[in-house]
């Protein structure tokens, strides 16, 4: 298991290695998809009582950090 932050972990045995909240089966992707669909933080916290506001904030920070990196597109044969 790898700790990305104190709230986000990656374990190849959980959710196919996707980043999850504190080793749970709630993925960062799931939280971001709810937010992008228009759900409020309060809605998400009601749907997932095991997570906290700081988990959602950590997910947003994680996504922002990933997008802050440089990427290049290379053709694949």
PyMOL Python script that loads the backbone (N, CA, C, O; Angstrom):
from pymol import cmd

cmd.read_pdbstr("""\
ATOM      1  N   UNK A   1       0.854  -1.174   0.000  1.00  0.00           N
ATOM      2  CA  UNK A   1       0.000   0.000   0.000  1.00  0.00           C
ATOM      3  C   UNK A   1       0.897   1.233   0.000  1.00  0.00           C
ATOM      4  O   UNK A   1       1.888   1.299   0.727  1.00  0.00           O
ATOM      5  N   UNK A   2       0.536   2.189  -0.813  1.00  0.00           N
ATOM      6  CA  UNK A   2       1.287   3.447  -0.889  1.00  0.00           C
ATOM      7  C   UNK A   2       0.388   4.580  -0.410  1.00  0.00           C
ATOM      8  O   UNK A   2      -0.774   4.682  -0.801  1.00  0.00           O
ATOM      9  N   UNK A   3       0.948   5.421   0.439  1.00  0.00           N
ATOM     10  CA  UNK A   3       0.203   6.563   0.950  1.00  0.00           C
ATOM     11  C   UNK A   3       0.545   7.790   0.111  1.00  0.00           C
ATOM     12  O   UNK A   3       1.688   8.247   0.110  1.00  0.00           O
ATOM     13  N   UNK A   4      -0.442   8.323  -0.601  1.00  0.00           N
ATOM     14  CA  UNK A   4      -0.256   9.520  -1.406  1.00  0.00           C
ATOM     15  C   UNK A   4      -0.323  10.742  -0.495  1.00  0.00           C
ATOM     16  O   UNK A   4       0.430  11.701  -0.664  1.00  0.00           O
ATOM     17  N   UNK A   5      -1.215  10.693   0.450  1.00  0.00           N
ATOM     18  CA  UNK A   5      -1.327  11.705   1.494  1.00  0.00           C
ATOM     19  C   UNK A   5      -1.838  10.965   2.719  1.00  0.00           C
ATOM     20  O   UNK A   5      -2.022   9.749   2.673  1.00  0.00           O
ATOM     21  N   UNK A   6      -2.065  11.666   3.794  1.00  0.00           N
ATOM     22  CA  UNK A   6      -2.576  10.962   4.969  1.00  0.00           C
ATOM     23  C   UNK A   6      -3.993  10.453   4.748  1.00  0.00           C
ATOM     24  O   UNK A   6      -4.489   9.650   5.539  1.00  0.00           O
ATOM     25  N   UNK A   7      -4.651  10.906   3.687  1.00  0.00           N
ATOM     26  CA  UNK A   7      -6.038  10.509   3.442  1.00  0.00           C
ATOM     27  C   UNK A   7      -6.238   9.682   2.175  1.00  0.00           C
ATOM     28  O   UNK A   7      -7.290   9.065   2.005  1.00  0.00           O
ATOM     29  N   UNK A   8      -5.255   9.657   1.292  1.00  0.00           N
ATOM     30  CA  UNK A   8      -5.405   8.936   0.029  1.00  0.00           C
ATOM     31  C   UNK A   8      -4.336   7.854  -0.068  1.00  0.00           C
ATOM     32  O   UNK A   8      -3.147   8.108   0.125  1.00  0.00           O
ATOM     33  N   UNK A   9      -4.792   6.634  -0.373  1.00  0.00           N
ATOM     34  CA  UNK A   9      -3.873   5.511  -0.508  1.00  0.00           C
ATOM     35  C   UNK A   9      -4.086   4.810  -1.843  1.00  0.00           C
ATOM     36  O   UNK A   9      -5.139   4.922  -2.470  1.00  0.00           O
ATOM     37  N   UNK A  10      -3.057   4.086  -2.252  1.00  0.00           N
ATOM     38  CA  UNK A  10      -3.153   3.239  -3.433  1.00  0.00           C
ATOM     39  C   UNK A  10      -2.710   1.842  -3.020  1.00  0.00           C
ATOM     40  O   UNK A  10      -1.603   1.645  -2.521  1.00  0.00           O
ATOM     41  N   UNK A  11      -3.592   0.887  -3.236  1.00  0.00           N
ATOM     42  CA  UNK A  11      -3.296  -0.511  -2.935  1.00  0.00           C
ATOM     43  C   UNK A  11      -3.737  -1.311  -4.151  1.00  0.00           C
ATOM     44  O   UNK A  11      -4.907  -1.282  -4.530  1.00  0.00           O
ATOM     45  N   UNK A  12      -2.806  -2.019  -4.755  1.00  0.00           N
ATOM     46  CA  UNK A  12      -3.128  -2.752  -5.977  1.00  0.00           C
ATOM     47  C   UNK A  12      -4.223  -3.802  -5.757  1.00  0.00           C
ATOM     48  O   UNK A  12      -4.828  -4.273  -6.720  1.00  0.00           O
ATOM     49  N   UNK A  13      -4.480  -4.169  -4.512  1.00  0.00           N
ATOM     50  CA  UNK A  13      -5.504  -5.167  -4.207  1.00  0.00           C
ATOM     51  C   UNK A  13      -6.876  -4.549  -3.971  1.00  0.00           C
ATOM     52  O   UNK A  13      -7.861  -5.273  -3.825  1.00  0.00           O
ATOM     53  N   UNK A  14      -6.953  -3.233  -3.932  1.00  0.00           N
ATOM     54  CA  UNK A  14      -8.227  -2.545  -3.687  1.00  0.00           C
ATOM     55  C   UNK A  14      -8.561  -1.665  -4.886  1.00  0.00           C
ATOM     56  O   UNK A  14      -7.762  -0.818  -5.284  1.00  0.00           O
ATOM     57  N   UNK A  15      -9.737  -1.869  -5.454  1.00  0.00           N
ATOM     58  CA  UNK A  15     -10.238  -1.056  -6.582  1.00  0.00           C
ATOM     59  C   UNK A  15      -9.240  -0.999  -7.733  1.00  0.00           C
ATOM     60  O   UNK A  15      -9.052   0.049  -8.352  1.00  0.00           O
ATOM     61  N   UNK A  16      -8.602  -2.135  -8.016  1.00  0.00           N
ATOM     62  CA  UNK A  16      -7.650  -2.229  -9.128  1.00  0.00           C
ATOM     63  C   UNK A  16      -6.531  -1.198  -9.054  1.00  0.00           C
ATOM     64  O   UNK A  16      -6.020  -0.757 -10.084  1.00  0.00           O
ATOM     65  N   UNK A  17      -6.154  -0.819  -7.855  1.00  0.00           N
ATOM     66  CA  UNK A  17      -5.040   0.105  -7.680  1.00  0.00           C
ATOM     67  C   UNK A  17      -5.380   1.565  -7.854  1.00  0.00           C
ATOM     68  O   UNK A  17      -4.481   2.406  -7.890  1.00  0.00           O
ATOM     69  N   UNK A  18      -6.663   1.890  -7.964  1.00  0.00           N
ATOM     70  CA  UNK A  18      -7.047   3.300  -8.073  1.00  0.00           C
ATOM     71  C   UNK A  18      -6.872   3.976  -6.719  1.00  0.00           C
ATOM     72  O   UNK A  18      -7.015   3.328  -5.683  1.00  0.00           O
ATOM     73  N   UNK A  19      -6.566   5.266  -6.717  1.00  0.00           N
ATOM     74  CA  UNK A  19      -6.460   5.988  -5.443  1.00  0.00           C
ATOM     75  C   UNK A  19      -7.791   5.960  -4.699  1.00  0.00           C
ATOM     76  O   UNK A  19      -8.841   6.266  -5.263  1.00  0.00           O
ATOM     77  N   UNK A  20      -7.726   5.589  -3.423  1.00  0.00           N
ATOM     78  CA  UNK A  20      -8.924   5.509  -2.601  1.00  0.00           C
ATOM     79  C   UNK A  20      -8.755   6.342  -1.335  1.00  0.00           C
ATOM     80  O   UNK A  20      -7.648   6.734  -0.967  1.00  0.00           O
ATOM     81  N   UNK A  21      -9.862   6.592  -0.696  1.00  0.00           N
ATOM     82  CA  UNK A  21      -9.862   7.334   0.562  1.00  0.00           C
ATOM     83  C   UNK A  21      -9.466   6.393   1.682  1.00  0.00           C
ATOM     84  O   UNK A  21     -10.167   5.423   1.971  1.00  0.00           O
ATOM     85  N   UNK A  22      -8.341   6.684   2.308  1.00  0.00           N
ATOM     86  CA  UNK A  22      -7.831   5.974   3.486  1.00  0.00           C
ATOM     87  C   UNK A  22      -7.999   4.463   3.432  1.00  0.00           C
ATOM     88  O   UNK A  22      -8.438   3.849   4.404  1.00  0.00           O
ATOM     89  N   UNK A  23      -7.651   3.863   2.298  1.00  0.00           N
ATOM     90  CA  UNK A  23      -7.720   2.415   2.187  1.00  0.00           C
ATOM     91  C   UNK A  23      -9.116   1.842   2.051  1.00  0.00           C
ATOM     92  O   UNK A  23      -9.288   0.623   2.042  1.00  0.00           O
ATOM     93  N   UNK A  24     -10.123   2.710   1.944  1.00  0.00           N
ATOM     94  CA  UNK A  24     -11.497   2.234   1.759  1.00  0.00           C
ATOM     95  C   UNK A  24     -11.692   1.830   0.305  1.00  0.00           C
ATOM     96  O   UNK A  24     -10.734   1.778  -0.466  1.00  0.00           O
ATOM     97  N   UNK A  25     -12.897   1.553  -0.055  1.00  0.00           N
ATOM     98  CA  UNK A  25     -13.220   1.265  -1.456  1.00  0.00           C
ATOM     99  C   UNK A  25     -13.912   2.455  -2.115  1.00  0.00           C
ATOM    100  O   UNK A  25     -14.540   2.311  -3.164  1.00  0.00           O
ATOM    101  N   UNK A  26     -13.797   3.599  -1.513  1.00  0.00           N
ATOM    102  CA  UNK A  26     -14.324   4.832  -2.108  1.00  0.00           C
ATOM    103  C   UNK A  26     -13.166   5.489  -2.852  1.00  0.00           C
ATOM    104  O   UNK A  26     -12.189   5.925  -2.244  1.00  0.00           O
ATOM    105  N   UNK A  27     -13.291   5.553  -4.178  1.00  0.00           N
ATOM    106  CA  UNK A  27     -12.184   6.089  -4.967  1.00  0.00           C
ATOM    107  C   UNK A  27     -12.246   7.611  -5.059  1.00  0.00           C
ATOM    108  O   UNK A  27     -13.304   8.229  -4.940  1.00  0.00           O
ATOM    109  N   UNK A  28     -11.080   8.177  -5.272  1.00  0.00           N
ATOM    110  CA  UNK A  28     -10.991   9.614  -5.523  1.00  0.00           C
ATOM    111  C   UNK A  28     -11.820   9.947  -6.759  1.00  0.00           C
ATOM    112  O   UNK A  28     -12.509  10.967  -6.795  1.00  0.00           O
ATOM    113  N   UNK A  29     -11.753   9.094  -7.759  1.00  0.00           N
ATOM    114  CA  UNK A  29     -12.514   9.299  -8.986  1.00  0.00           C
ATOM    115  C   UNK A  29     -14.008   9.405  -8.704  1.00  0.00           C
ATOM    116  O   UNK A  29     -14.687  10.259  -9.273  1.00  0.00           O
ATOM    117  N   UNK A  30     -14.518   8.551  -7.840  1.00  0.00           N
ATOM    118  CA  UNK A  30     -15.942   8.579  -7.499  1.00  0.00           C
ATOM    119  C   UNK A  30     -16.334   9.929  -6.916  1.00  0.00           C
ATOM    120  O   UNK A  30     -17.339  10.518  -7.314  1.00  0.00           O
ATOM    121  N   UNK A  31     -15.540  10.414  -5.974  1.00  0.00           N
ATOM    122  CA  UNK A  31     -15.850  11.703  -5.358  1.00  0.00           C
ATOM    123  C   UNK A  31     -15.804  12.828  -6.384  1.00  0.00           C
ATOM    124  O   UNK A  31     -16.670  13.703  -6.386  1.00  0.00           O
ATOM    125  N   UNK A  32     -14.804  12.810  -7.253  1.00  0.00           N
ATOM    126  CA  UNK A  32     -14.687  13.857  -8.275  1.00  0.00           C
ATOM    127  C   UNK A  32     -15.839  13.783  -9.278  1.00  0.00           C
ATOM    128  O   UNK A  32     -16.322  14.814  -9.746  1.00  0.00           O
ATOM    129  N   UNK A  33     -16.273  12.583  -9.605  1.00  0.00           N
ATOM    130  CA  UNK A  33     -17.404  12.437 -10.529  1.00  0.00           C
ATOM    131  C   UNK A  33     -18.687  12.991  -9.918  1.00  0.00           C
ATOM    132  O   UNK A  33     -19.470  13.644 -10.608  1.00  0.00           O
ATOM    133  N   UNK A  34     -18.907  12.736  -8.632  1.00  0.00           N
ATOM    134  CA  UNK A  34     -20.077  13.314  -7.977  1.00  0.00           C
ATOM    135  C   UNK A  34     -20.023  14.839  -8.012  1.00  0.00           C
ATOM    136  O   UNK A  34     -21.022  15.493  -8.312  1.00  0.00           O
ATOM    137  N   UNK A  35     -18.860  15.401  -7.705  1.00  0.00           N
ATOM    138  CA  UNK A  35     -18.725  16.862  -7.727  1.00  0.00           C
ATOM    139  C   UNK A  35     -18.944  17.415  -9.127  1.00  0.00           C
ATOM    140  O   UNK A  35     -19.607  18.439  -9.296  1.00  0.00           O
ATOM    141  N   UNK A  36     -18.390  16.743 -10.131  1.00  0.00           N
ATOM    142  CA  UNK A  36     -18.540  17.240 -11.509  1.00  0.00           C
ATOM    143  C   UNK A  36     -19.973  17.104 -12.010  1.00  0.00           C
ATOM    144  O   UNK A  36     -20.381  17.815 -12.929  1.00  0.00           O
ATOM    145  N   UNK A  37     -20.736  16.196 -11.413  1.00  0.00           N
ATOM    146  CA  UNK A  37     -22.144  16.026 -11.791  1.00  0.00           C
ATOM    147  C   UNK A  37     -23.047  17.037 -11.101  1.00  0.00           C
ATOM    148  O   UNK A  37     -24.246  17.093 -11.372  1.00  0.00           O
ATOM    149  N   UNK A  38     -22.469  17.837 -10.206  1.00  0.00           N
ATOM    150  CA  UNK A  38     -23.255  18.873  -9.560  1.00  0.00           C
ATOM    151  C   UNK A  38     -23.648  18.583  -8.127  1.00  0.00           C
ATOM    152  O   UNK A  38     -24.298  19.405  -7.481  1.00  0.00           O
ATOM    153  N   UNK A  39     -23.259  17.418  -7.621  1.00  0.00           N
ATOM    154  CA  UNK A  39     -23.557  17.126  -6.214  1.00  0.00           C
ATOM    155  C   UNK A  39     -22.744  18.061  -5.324  1.00  0.00           C
ATOM    156  O   UNK A  39     -21.615  18.424  -5.655  1.00  0.00           O
ATOM    157  N   UNK A  40     -23.316  18.435  -4.222  1.00  0.00           N
ATOM    158  CA  UNK A  40     -22.600  19.292  -3.273  1.00  0.00           C
ATOM    159  C   UNK A  40     -21.765  18.414  -2.339  1.00  0.00           C
ATOM    160  O   UNK A  40     -21.962  17.203  -2.248  1.00  0.00           O
ATOM    161  N   UNK A  41     -20.845  19.053  -1.663  1.00  0.00           N
ATOM    162  CA  UNK A  41     -20.045  18.336  -0.673  1.00  0.00           C
ATOM    163  C   UNK A  41     -20.955  17.742   0.391  1.00  0.00           C
ATOM    164  O   UNK A  41     -20.735  16.619   0.845  1.00  0.00           O
ATOM    165  N   UNK A  42     -21.966  18.484   0.785  1.00  0.00           N
ATOM    166  CA  UNK A  42     -22.904  17.995   1.787  1.00  0.00           C
ATOM    167  C   UNK A  42     -23.633  16.741   1.298  1.00  0.00           C
ATOM    168  O   UNK A  42     -23.844  15.802   2.065  1.00  0.00           O
ATOM    169  N   UNK A  43     -24.018  16.732   0.007  1.00  0.00           N
ATOM    170  CA  UNK A  43     -24.670  15.549  -0.567  1.00  0.00           C
ATOM    171  C   UNK A  43     -23.754  14.329  -0.466  1.00  0.00           C
ATOM    172  O   UNK A  43     -24.188  13.246  -0.075  1.00  0.00           O
ATOM    173  N   UNK A  44     -22.503  14.516  -0.819  1.00  0.00           N
ATOM    174  CA  UNK A  44     -21.544  13.406  -0.807  1.00  0.00           C
ATOM    175  C   UNK A  44     -21.330  12.898   0.616  1.00  0.00           C
ATOM    176  O   UNK A  44     -21.281  11.691   0.850  1.00  0.00           O
ATOM    177  N   UNK A  45     -21.204  13.817   1.556  1.00  0.00           N
ATOM    178  CA  UNK A  45     -21.004  13.412   2.945  1.00  0.00           C
ATOM    179  C   UNK A  45     -22.199  12.632   3.488  1.00  0.00           C
ATOM    180  O   UNK A  45     -22.034  11.742   4.322  1.00  0.00           O
ATOM    181  N   UNK A  46     -23.399  12.964   3.018  1.00  0.00           N
ATOM    182  CA  UNK A  46     -24.587  12.210   3.435  1.00  0.00           C
ATOM    183  C   UNK A  46     -24.589  10.817   2.814  1.00  0.00           C
ATOM    184  O   UNK A  46     -24.964   9.845   3.469  1.00  0.00           O
ATOM    185  N   UNK A  47     -24.166  10.716   1.542  1.00  0.00           N
ATOM    186  CA  UNK A  47     -24.155   9.430   0.848  1.00  0.00           C
ATOM    187  C   UNK A  47     -23.056   8.509   1.378  1.00  0.00           C
ATOM    188  O   UNK A  47     -23.207   7.287   1.378  1.00  0.00           O
ATOM    189  N   UNK A  48     -21.956   9.100   1.828  1.00  0.00           N
ATOM    190  CA  UNK A  48     -20.809   8.334   2.320  1.00  0.00           C
ATOM    191  C   UNK A  48     -20.450   8.808   3.729  1.00  0.00           C
ATOM    192  O   UNK A  48     -19.516   9.592   3.894  1.00  0.00           O
ATOM    193  N   UNK A  49     -21.175   8.345   4.741  1.00  0.00           N
ATOM    194  CA  UNK A  49     -20.932   8.831   6.104  1.00  0.00           C
ATOM    195  C   UNK A  49     -19.558   8.469   6.664  1.00  0.00           C
ATOM    196  O   UNK A  49     -19.147   9.017   7.686  1.00  0.00           O
ATOM    197  N   UNK A  50     -18.847   7.557   6.011  1.00  0.00           N
ATOM    198  CA  UNK A  50     -17.522   7.173   6.514  1.00  0.00           C
ATOM    199  C   UNK A  50     -16.421   8.153   6.101  1.00  0.00           C
ATOM    200  O   UNK A  50     -15.307   8.082   6.620  1.00  0.00           O
ATOM    201  N   UNK A  51     -16.720   9.064   5.176  1.00  0.00           N
ATOM    202  CA  UNK A  51     -15.701  10.038   4.786  1.00  0.00           C
ATOM    203  C   UNK A  51     -15.973  11.386   5.447  1.00  0.00           C
ATOM    204  O   UNK A  51     -17.054  11.641   5.978  1.00  0.00           O
ATOM    205  N   UNK A  52     -14.965  12.225   5.395  1.00  0.00           N
ATOM    206  CA  UNK A  52     -15.031  13.552   6.019  1.00  0.00           C
ATOM    207  C   UNK A  52     -14.742  14.619   4.976  1.00  0.00           C
ATOM    208  O   UNK A  52     -14.246  14.326   3.888  1.00  0.00           O
ATOM    209  N   UNK A  53     -15.055  15.838   5.318  1.00  0.00           N
ATOM    210  CA  UNK A  53     -14.796  16.974   4.438  1.00  0.00           C
ATOM    211  C   UNK A  53     -13.344  16.982   3.978  1.00  0.00           C
ATOM    212  O   UNK A  53     -13.065  17.251   2.810  1.00  0.00           O
ATOM    213  N   UNK A  54     -12.430  16.693   4.876  1.00  0.00           N
ATOM    214  CA  UNK A  54     -11.002  16.700   4.542  1.00  0.00           C
ATOM    215  C   UNK A  54     -10.642  15.651   3.487  1.00  0.00           C
ATOM    216  O   UNK A  54      -9.675  15.829   2.746  1.00  0.00           O
ATOM    217  N   UNK A  55     -11.406  14.564   3.413  1.00  0.00           N
ATOM    218  CA  UNK A  55     -11.186  13.556   2.375  1.00  0.00           C
ATOM    219  C   UNK A  55     -11.523  14.125   1.000  1.00  0.00           C
ATOM    220  O   UNK A  55     -10.801  13.887   0.032  1.00  0.00           O
ATOM    221  N   UNK A  56     -12.601  14.865   0.918  1.00  0.00           N
ATOM    222  CA  UNK A  56     -12.991  15.483  -0.352  1.00  0.00           C
ATOM    223  C   UNK A  56     -11.978  16.554  -0.735  1.00  0.00           C
ATOM    224  O   UNK A  56     -11.595  16.656  -1.900  1.00  0.00           O
ATOM    225  N   UNK A  57     -11.552  17.337   0.216  1.00  0.00           N
ATOM    226  CA  UNK A  57     -10.536  18.360  -0.054  1.00  0.00           C
ATOM    227  C   UNK A  57      -9.229  17.715  -0.514  1.00  0.00           C
ATOM    228  O   UNK A  57      -8.571  18.232  -1.417  1.00  0.00           O
ATOM    229  N   UNK A  58      -8.850  16.601   0.092  1.00  0.00           N
ATOM    230  CA  UNK A  58      -7.631  15.890  -0.317  1.00  0.00           C
ATOM    231  C   UNK A  58      -7.771  15.352  -1.739  1.00  0.00           C
ATOM    232  O   UNK A  58      -6.798  15.331  -2.493  1.00  0.00           O
ATOM    233  N   UNK A  59      -8.974  14.918  -2.108  1.00  0.00           N
ATOM    234  CA  UNK A  59      -9.215  14.421  -3.460  1.00  0.00           C
ATOM    235  C   UNK A  59      -9.063  15.539  -4.485  1.00  0.00           C
ATOM    236  O   UNK A  59      -8.472  15.339  -5.547  1.00  0.00           O
ATOM    237  N   UNK A  60      -9.591  16.701  -4.168  1.00  0.00           N
ATOM    238  CA  UNK A  60      -9.451  17.850  -5.070  1.00  0.00           C
ATOM    239  C   UNK A  60      -7.987  18.271  -5.197  1.00  0.00           C
ATOM    240  O   UNK A  60      -7.522  18.591  -6.291  1.00  0.00           O
ATOM    241  N   UNK A  61      -7.280  18.271  -4.099  1.00  0.00           N
ATOM    242  CA  UNK A  61      -5.861  18.632  -4.125  1.00  0.00           C
ATOM    243  C   UNK A  61      -5.065  17.611  -4.932  1.00  0.00           C
ATOM    244  O   UNK A  61      -4.169  17.978  -5.692  1.00  0.00           O
ATOM    245  N   UNK A  62      -5.391  16.335  -4.767  1.00  0.00           N
ATOM    246  CA  UNK A  62      -4.733  15.269  -5.524  1.00  0.00           C
ATOM    247  C   UNK A  62      -4.928  15.477  -7.023  1.00  0.00           C
ATOM    248  O   UNK A  62      -3.972  15.383  -7.792  1.00  0.00           O
ATOM    249  N   UNK A  63      -6.159  15.760  -7.439  1.00  0.00           N
ATOM    250  CA  UNK A  63      -6.451  15.994  -8.851  1.00  0.00           C
ATOM    251  C   UNK A  63      -5.719  17.228  -9.364  1.00  0.00           C
ATOM    252  O   UNK A  63      -5.169  17.208 -10.466  1.00  0.00           O
ATOM    253  N   UNK A  64      -5.706  18.290  -8.586  1.00  0.00           N
ATOM    254  CA  UNK A  64      -5.014  19.513  -8.993  1.00  0.00           C
ATOM    255  C   UNK A  64      -3.513  19.271  -9.138  1.00  0.00           C
ATOM    256  O   UNK A  64      -2.878  19.805 -10.047  1.00  0.00           O
ATOM    257  N   UNK A  65      -2.956  18.474  -8.251  1.00  0.00           N
ATOM    258  CA  UNK A  65      -1.530  18.152  -8.323  1.00  0.00           C
ATOM    259  C   UNK A  65      -1.217  17.369  -9.592  1.00  0.00           C
ATOM    260  O   UNK A  65      -0.217  17.637 -10.257  1.00  0.00           O
ATOM    261  N   UNK A  66      -2.069  16.400  -9.929  1.00  0.00           N
ATOM    262  CA  UNK A  66      -1.866  15.631 -11.159  1.00  0.00           C
ATOM    263  C   UNK A  66      -1.928  16.523 -12.395  1.00  0.00           C
ATOM    264  O   UNK A  66      -1.121  16.374 -13.313  1.00  0.00           O
ATOM    265  N   UNK A  67      -2.875  17.439 -12.418  1.00  0.00           N
ATOM    266  CA  UNK A  67      -3.028  18.309 -13.580  1.00  0.00           C
ATOM    267  C   UNK A  67      -1.952  19.377 -13.640  1.00  0.00           C
ATOM    268  O   UNK A  67      -1.756  19.998 -14.685  1.00  0.00           O
ATOM    269  N   UNK A  68      -1.258  19.599 -12.546  1.00  0.00           N
ATOM    270  CA  UNK A  68      -0.170  20.574 -12.523  1.00  0.00           C
ATOM    271  C   UNK A  68       1.113  20.054 -13.135  1.00  0.00           C
ATOM    272  O   UNK A  68       2.069  20.812 -13.303  1.00  0.00           O
ATOM    273  N   UNK A  69       1.151  18.776 -13.469  1.00  0.00           N
ATOM    274  CA  UNK A  69       2.345  18.176 -14.071  1.00  0.00           C
ATOM    275  C   UNK A  69       2.327  18.386 -15.584  1.00  0.00           C
ATOM    276  O   UNK A  69       1.274  18.632 -16.173  1.00  0.00           O
ATOM    277  N   UNK A  70       3.487  18.287 -16.196  1.00  0.00           N
ATOM    278  CA  UNK A  70       3.594  18.408 -17.653  1.00  0.00           C
ATOM    279  C   UNK A  70       3.389  17.045 -18.295  1.00  0.00           C
ATOM    280  O   UNK A  70       3.888  16.034 -17.801  1.00  0.00           O
ATOM    281  N   UNK A  71       2.657  17.025 -19.390  1.00  0.00           N
ATOM    282  CA  UNK A  71       2.396  15.803 -20.106  1.00  0.00           C
ATOM    283  C   UNK A  71       2.706  16.002 -21.580  1.00  0.00           C
ATOM    284  O   UNK A  71       2.590  17.112 -22.099  1.00  0.00           O
ATOM    285  N   UNK A  72       3.096  14.939 -22.247  1.00  0.00           N
ATOM    286  CA  UNK A  72       3.276  15.003 -23.689  1.00  0.00           C
ATOM    287  C   UNK A  72       2.582  13.798 -24.316  1.00  0.00           C
ATOM    288  O   UNK A  72       2.531  12.713 -23.735  1.00  0.00           O
ATOM    289  N   UNK A  73       2.063  14.013 -25.485  1.00  0.00           N
ATOM    290  CA  UNK A  73       1.349  12.960 -26.202  1.00  0.00           C
ATOM    291  C   UNK A  73       2.292  12.407 -27.262  1.00  0.00           C
ATOM    292  O   UNK A  73       2.829  13.142 -28.091  1.00  0.00           O
ATOM    293  N   UNK A  74       2.474  11.105 -27.211  1.00  0.00           N
ATOM    294  CA  UNK A  74       3.356  10.448 -28.171  1.00  0.00           C
ATOM    295  C   UNK A  74       2.551   9.410 -28.945  1.00  0.00           C
ATOM    296  O   UNK A  74       1.726   8.699 -28.372  1.00  0.00           O
ATOM    297  N   UNK A  75       2.796   9.329 -30.251  1.00  0.00           N
ATOM    298  CA  UNK A  75       2.064   8.339 -31.043  1.00  0.00           C
ATOM    299  C   UNK A  75       2.444   6.921 -30.614  1.00  0.00           C
ATOM    300  O   UNK A  75       3.589   6.645 -30.256  1.00  0.00           O
ATOM    301  N   UNK A  76       1.463   6.046 -30.661  1.00  0.00           N
ATOM    302  CA  UNK A  76       1.681   4.650 -30.330  1.00  0.00           C
ATOM    303  C   UNK A  76       1.513   3.847 -31.608  1.00  0.00           C
ATOM    304  O   UNK A  76       0.574   4.069 -32.372  1.00  0.00           O
ATOM    305  N   UNK A  77       2.403   2.939 -31.829  1.00  0.00           N
ATOM    306  CA  UNK A  77       2.377   2.138 -33.076  1.00  0.00           C
ATOM    307  C   UNK A  77       1.165   1.277 -33.168  1.00  0.00           C
ATOM    308  O   UNK A  77       0.997   0.550 -34.147  1.00  0.00           O
TER     309      UNK A  77
END
""", "prot")
cmd.dss("prot")
cmd.show_as("cartoon", "prot")
cmd.util.cbc("prot")
cmd.orient("prot")
